[in-house]
Amino acid sequence: MRITLDTNLKELLKEYPEVKKILLEYGLSRLEEEDLVDVIADKLTIKGFFRLMDLDEDDQGKIWLEIQNLIRDSEE
């Protein structure tokens, strides 16, 4: 699976459940507390998550790098 910023969050978490730990630090926990993950995860992309959580470019870059490293490590 090729991962881009337009990758659906639900698909990403299904394929790489370890990514959830990264996203929890940046707002996913808040969505879970409000029971919104199941409602919006079908349509939410990684880029959409960044916007929804109002993350600045530095945090976006950091998260994206962490996700890529995690995926690369899991495929080796």
N, C-alpha and C positions, 0 to 999 in steps of 0.2 A: 504494500500500500504506500503510495507516494503522499506525503503530508505537505500541505501548503496552508497558508493563512485562511484559505477558503474551505478548508476541511471541516466537515460537520463535527461538532463537539461530541455528539453521541457516538458517531462512528469511531472517532479518535479514542474515546474512553473504552469502547468495546474492544478495539484492537490492541490498545496499550493502556491497560487499567492503571499502570504506575503513574501516568500523567496526572491522574486525579490528585495525587499528593502535592504536586507542583501547583496546580490550579486552586487547591484549597487555601493556600497561603495568599492568594491574590483575589479572593472574593467568592470562590465557588462555595465555600462554607456558608456564606450569607444566603446564597440562593437555595442551598439545601435546607437551611433553617426555616426559610419561608416556603418550603415545598414547591419551588419553582423549577427545579432542575428537570424533572420529568415532563413538565409542561413545555418548556422552551428548548430543551436540548435537541429535539428533532430538527429545529430550524436554525439554531445558533451555530455560527462558525467560530473559529478561533479569533478571527478579526472582530467579529461581532461581540465576543466575550470581552475582548480588550476595550471596545467602545462602551459596552454596558457597565463595565467596572471602572470606567473613566481612568484607565491606566495611561501614564505618560509614556513617551517614546522609549525612555531608558528602561522602564519596567517591561514594556512590550518586548524589547530586544532581549532582555535578560530571560524572560519566560520562554521566548522562541528558541533561544540558544539552549536552555535547559531541556526543552522538549526534544529538540534535535539530538542532543547528546544522549538522552535517555533512550531514544529510538535506535540510534546507532549502536549503543552498547547492548541493547536487547537483541539486535540482529546479528551480532558477532558470535 
